[in-house]
Amino acid sequence: MEQRPEAPFGRVLTAIVTPFSGDGSIDYAAFWRLVRHLRDNGSNGIVVAGTTGESPTLSKPEKIALFKAAVDAAKGKMTVVAGAGTYDTRESIALAEAAEHGGCDGIMAVTPYYSKPPQRGVAAHMRAIADATNLPLMLYNIPGRTATKIEIDTLKELAAHPKIVAVKDAVGDLDWTRRAIREMPEGFAFYSGNDGDTKDIVAANGVGVVSVTAHLAGREVAAMVDAVYDEDWDKANELHELIGPLTTALFSEPSPMPLKAGLTAYWDSAGDPRLPLVPAEHKTVEAVGEALERINEYRNR
């Protein structure tokens, strides 16, 4: 892969949190406001009910309701990618079908977790989800959470499927990712799945990012990605350094604990995470605030 492929879902997607009310139910009004906030601050799309959206603690009906709410809030002005992947192929297919019925623009499917299938099982799982709808599918490769990596040969095999168009790469090994990008067929898109790797992955012919940091610094994340596209390395490096402390703070405790606390402190209430996650520590919120002060100084200079 030499020429950069098109970004099938946009350059900057935000892995949106799921706001909760005080009683632990989904706060759909806050979710709506957050979709609009992201739409107006650099995001071309959102990924709903992914890791950042606390998918392990969302019921199937809640996920489907979030898919519909996101489509309604986006109003066709940003892409909506449904986090449909689980460790159960049948449930993943049902969620993918519901996402299509609800008007979503695409599906994201994470590598099956806990059961640790072999590579041929991973491939069969992903093909089954892709075959179930007419929507384009983004793979999600995050071995740090799933215990199973989608290996390069398996990625190449899956990239040949007409509806599997992209991967969210959270492997955390830039050398591996650069090699994977080089070996993919033409047109297959790599999105950074780690905010700290975005500049380097896009520079290696990736197309963009599925971001957590964009909740609070969406315009800066988008400007950094655009700068890499334009080969404006001074600006890209400056923005990478600017955003870095915020990203570090947002992942100083298990995500999305710091992000939900940061949103509540510096945007609007996102509620506490559901157990087994717990509210972030006060020092984490302070670190998020200090990072945002630097970003605000940059904005106001």
C-alpha positions as CSV (number, residue, x, y, z in Angstrom):
1,M,0.0,0.0,0.0
2,E,1.7,3.2,-1.2
3,Q,-0.9,5.7,-2.1
4,R,-3.0,6.8,0.9
5,P,-6.5,5.3,0.6
6,E,-9.7,7.3,1.1
7,A,-11.0,7.6,4.7
8,P,-14.2,5.6,4.4
9,F,-15.8,7.1,7.6
10,G,-14.0,10.5,7.7
11,R,-10.6,11.4,9.1
12,V,-11.5,12.0,12.8
13,L,-14.0,9.7,14.5
14,T,-14.6,10.0,18.2
15,A,-15.2,6.9,20.3
16,I,-18.1,8.5,22.1
17,V,-18.7,7.9,25.8
18,T,-22.1,6.8,27.1
19,P,-23.3,9.4,29.7
20,F,-25.2,8.0,32.7
21,S,-27.6,9.6,35.0
22,G,-27.3,9.4,38.8
23,D,-29.3,6.2,38.9
24,G,-27.0,4.5,36.3
25,S,-29.4,4.7,33.4
26,I,-28.3,6.2,30.1
27,D,-28.7,10.0,29.9
28,Y,-29.9,10.3,26.4
29,A,-30.2,14.1,26.6
30,A,-26.5,14.4,27.5
31,F,-25.6,11.9,24.8
32,W,-27.5,14.1,22.2
33,R,-25.6,17.2,23.4
34,L,-22.3,15.4,23.2
35,V,-22.9,14.2,19.6
36,R,-23.6,17.8,18.6
37,H,-20.6,19.0,20.5
38,L,-18.3,16.6,18.7
39,R,-19.9,17.4,15.4
40,D,-19.2,21.1,15.9
41,N,-15.6,20.5,17.2
42,G,-13.6,18.6,14.6
43,S,-15.2,15.1,14.4
44,N,-16.4,13.7,11.1
45,G,-18.0,10.8,12.8
46,I,-18.5,8.8,16.0
47,V,-18.2,5.2,17.1
48,V,-21.1,4.3,19.4
49,A,-21.0,1.6,22.1
50,G,-17.3,0.9,21.7
51,T,-14.8,0.5,24.6
52,T,-15.0,4.2,25.5
53,G,-18.8,3.8,25.4
54,E,-18.5,1.1,28.1
55,S,-19.9,-1.6,25.7
56,P,-19.2,-4.5,28.2
57,T,-21.8,-3.1,30.6
58,L,-24.4,-2.0,28.0
59,S,-27.3,-4.3,27.3
60,K,-28.3,-5.2,23.8
61,P,-31.4,-3.0,23.9
62,E,-29.3,-0.1,25.3
63,K,-26.8,-0.4,22.4
64,I,-29.6,-0.5,19.8
65,A,-31.2,2.6,21.4
66,L,-27.8,4.4,21.3
67,F,-27.4,3.6,17.7
68,K,-30.7,5.2,16.9
69,A,-30.1,8.2,19.1
70,A,-26.7,8.8,17.5
71,V,-28.2,8.7,14.0
72,D,-31.0,11.1,15.1
73,A,-28.5,13.5,16.7
74,A,-26.0,13.4,13.8
75,K,-28.7,14.3,11.3
76,G,-26.6,13.0,8.4
77,K,-23.8,15.5,9.1
78,M,-21.4,13.0,10.5
79,T,-20.9,9.3,10.1
80,V,-22.3,6.9,12.8
81,V,-20.3,3.7,13.2
82,A,-22.0,1.1,15.5
83,G,-19.9,-0.9,17.9
84,A,-21.5,-4.2,17.1
85,G,-18.7,-6.6,17.9
86,T,-18.8,-9.0,20.9
87,Y,-17.3,-12.4,21.7
88,D,-20.5,-14.0,20.5
89,T,-20.8,-14.1,16.7
90,R,-24.6,-14.5,16.7
91,E,-25.1,-11.5,19.0
92,S,-22.6,-9.5,16.9
93,I,-24.7,-10.2,13.8
94,A,-27.9,-9.2,15.5
95,L,-26.4,-5.9,16.6
96,A,-25.0,-5.3,13.1
97,E,-28.4,-5.9,11.6
98,A,-30.0,-3.6,14.2
99,A,-27.4,-0.9,13.3
100,E,-28.3,-1.2,9.6
101,H,-32.0,-1.0,10.4
102,G,-31.4,2.0,12.6
103,G,-29.6,4.0,9.9
104,C,-26.0,3.7,10.9
105,D,-23.3,4.3,8.3
106,G,-21.0,1.5,9.3
107,I,-20.1,-1.2,11.8
108,M,-17.0,-1.7,14.1
109,A,-16.3,-5.2,15.2
110,V,-13.7,-5.9,17.9
111,T,-11.6,-9.1,17.9
112,P,-13.5,-11.7,20.0
113,Y,-12.4,-11.4,23.5
114,Y,-12.1,-13.9,26.4
115,S,-12.5,-17.0,24.2
116,K,-9.2,-16.4,22.4
117,P,-10.1,-17.9,19.0
118,P,-7.4,-19.0,16.6
119,Q,-6.8,-16.8,13.5
120,R,-9.1,-18.8,11.3
121,G,-11.8,-18.3,14.0
122,V,-11.2,-14.6,14.1
123,A,-11.5,-14.5,10.3
124,A,-14.7,-16.6,10.2
125,H,-16.2,-14.4,12.9
126,M,-15.5,-11.2,11.0
127,R,-16.7,-12.5,7.7
128,A,-19.9,-13.6,9.3
129,I,-20.6,-10.1,10.6
130,A,-19.6,-8.5,7.3
131,D,-21.9,-10.8,5.4
132,A,-24.9,-10.1,7.6
133,T,-25.5,-6.5,6.3
134,N,-24.8,-4.1,3.5
135,L,-22.8,-1.8,5.8
136,P,-19.0,-1.3,5.5
137,L,-17.1,-2.8,8.4
138,M,-14.2,-1.6,10.4
139,L,-12.1,-4.2,12.3
140,Y,-10.9,-3.3,15.7
141,N,-7.5,-4.8,16.6
142,I,-6.7,-4.2,20.3
143,P,-4.9,-7.2,21.7
144,G,-4.2,-5.4,25.0
145,R,-7.9,-5.8,25.8
146,T,-8.9,-8.9,23.9
147,A,-5.8,-11.1,24.3
148,T,-5.9,-11.9,20.6
149,K,-4.2,-9.9,17.8
150,I,-5.5,-9.9,14.2
151,E,-2.2,-10.9,12.6
152,I,-1.1,-9.4,9.3
153,D,-1.9,-12.4,7.2
154,T,-5.4,-12.5,8.6
155,L,-5.8,-8.8,8.0
156,K,-4.8,-9.3,4.4
157,E,-7.3,-12.1,4.0
158,L,-10.1,-10.0,5.6
159,A,-9.2,-6.9,3.6
160,A,-10.1,-8.8,0.4
161,H,-13.7,-8.9,1.6
162,P,-15.7,-6.2,-0.2
163,K,-17.4,-4.9,2.9
164,I,-14.4,-5.0,5.2
165,V,-12.9,-1.6,4.5
166,A,-10.8,-0.5,7.4
167,V,-9.1,-1.4,10.7
168,K,-8.9,0.6,14.0
169,D,-5.3,-0.2,15.0
170,A,-4.6,-0.2,18.7
171,V,-1.9,-2.8,18.6
172,G,0.6,-0.4,20.2
173,D,3.6,-1.4,18.0
174,L,4.3,1.2,15.4
175,D,6.9,-1.0,13.6
176,W,4.3,-3.8,13.3
177,T,1.6,-1.3,12.1
178,R,3.9,0.3,9.5
179,R,4.6,-3.2,8.1
180,A,0.9,-4.1,8.1
181,I,0.0,-0.9,6.2
182,R,2.6,-1.7,3.6
183,E,1.3,-5.2,3.1
184,M,-2.4,-4.4,2.8
185,P,-4.2,-4.3,-0.6
186,E,-4.9,-1.0,-2.2
187,G,-7.8,0.9,-0.7
188,F,-7.8,-0.7,2.8
189,A,-7.8,2.0,5.4
190,F,-5.9,2.1,8.8
191,Y,-7.2,4.3,11.6
192,S,-5.1,5.0,14.7
193,G,-6.8,3.5,17.7
194,N,-4.3,5.1,20.1
195,D,-4.3,8.9,20.3
196,G,-0.6,8.9,21.0
197,D,0.1,7.0,17.8
198,T,-2.1,9.1,15.5
199,K,0.6,11.3,13.9
200,D,2.9,8.4,13.2
201,I,0.1,6.1,11.8
202,V,-1.3,8.8,9.5
203,A,2.3,9.6,8.4
204,A,2.7,5.9,7.5
205,N,-0.4,6.2,5.1
206,G,-3.1,5.8,7.7
207,V,-6.2,7.7,7.1
208,G,-7.1,9.1,10.5
209,V,-8.0,8.3,14.1
210,V,-10.8,6.9,16.2
211,S,-10.1,9.2,19.1
212,V,-10.7,9.5,22.8
213,T,-8.9,12.8,23.2
214,A,-11.2,14.5,20.6
215,H,-13.9,14.7,23.2
216,L,-12.0,17.6,24.7
217,A,-9.6,18.7,22.0
218,G,-11.3,17.8,18.8
219,R,-10.3,20.8,16.7
220,E,-6.6,20.2,17.6
221,V,-6.8,16.5,16.8
222,A,-8.4,17.3,13.4
223,A,-5.8,20.0,12.7
224,M,-3.0,17.6,13.5
225,V,-4.3,15.0,11.1
226,D,-4.8,17.6,8.4
227,A,-1.3,18.8,8.9
228,V,0.1,15.3,8.4
229,Y,-2.0,15.0,5.2
230,D,-0.5,18.4,4.1
231,E,3.0,17.3,5.1
232,D,3.2,20.4,7.4
233,W,5.5,18.6,9.8
234,D,6.2,21.6,12.0
235,K,2.5,22.1,12.7
236,A,1.9,18.4,13.0
237,N,4.7,18.0,15.6
238,E,3.6,21.1,17.5
239,L,0.0,19.8,17.8
240,H,1.2,16.3,18.7
241,E,3.2,17.8,21.6
242,L,0.3,20.0,22.6
243,I,-2.2,17.2,22.7
244,G,0.1,14.7,24.3
245,P,-0.3,15.7,28.0
246,L,-4.1,15.5,27.6
247,T,-3.9,12.1,26.1
248,T,-1.6,10.9,28.9
249,A,-4.0,12.2,31.5
250,L,-7.0,10.5,29.8
251,F,-5.3,7.2,29.9
252,S,-3.6,7.5,33.4
253,E,-6.4,5.3,34.7
254,P,-8.5,2.7,32.8
255,S,-10.5,4.4,30.1
256,P,-13.1,6.0,30.1
257,M,-12.8,6.8,33.8
258,P,-10.6,9.9,33.3
259,L,-12.5,11.0,30.3
260,K,-15.9,10.9,32.0
261,A,-14.5,12.8,35.0
262,G,-12.9,15.3,32.6
263,L,-16.0,15.9,30.6
264,T,-18.1,16.4,33.8
265,A,-15.5,18.9,35.1
266,Y,-14.8,20.8,31.9
267,W,-17.8,20.3,29.5
268,D,-21.1,18.9,30.9
269,S,-22.1,16.0,33.1
270,A,-21.2,12.5,31.7
271,G,-22.0,10.7,34.9
272,D,-19.9,8.1,36.6
273,P,-18.9,4.9,34.8
274,R,-20.7,1.7,35.5
275,L,-19.1,-0.9,37.8
276,P,-16.6,-2.5,37.7
277,L,-15.2,0.8,36.6
278,V,-15.2,3.6,39.2
279,P,-14.9,7.4,39.2
280,A,-11.4,8.7,38.5
281,E,-9.2,10.0,41.2
282,H,-9.0,13.7,41.9
283,K,-5.4,14.0,40.8
284,T,-6.4,12.6,37.4
285,V,-9.0,15.3,37.0
286,E,-6.4,17.9,37.9
287,A,-4.0,16.5,35.3
288,V,-6.8,16.8,32.7
289,G,-7.4,20.4,33.7
290,E,-3.7,21.3,33.5
291,A,-3.5,19.8,30.0
292,L,-6.6,21.7,28.9
293,E,-5.1,25.0,30.2
294,R,-2.2,24.5,27.8
295,I,-4.6,23.9,25.0
296,N,-6.7,26.9,25.9
297,E,-3.5,29.1,25.9
298,Y,-2.7,27.8,22.4
299,R,-6.2,28.6,21.2
300,N,-6.1,32.1,22.6
301,R,-2.6,33.1,21.5
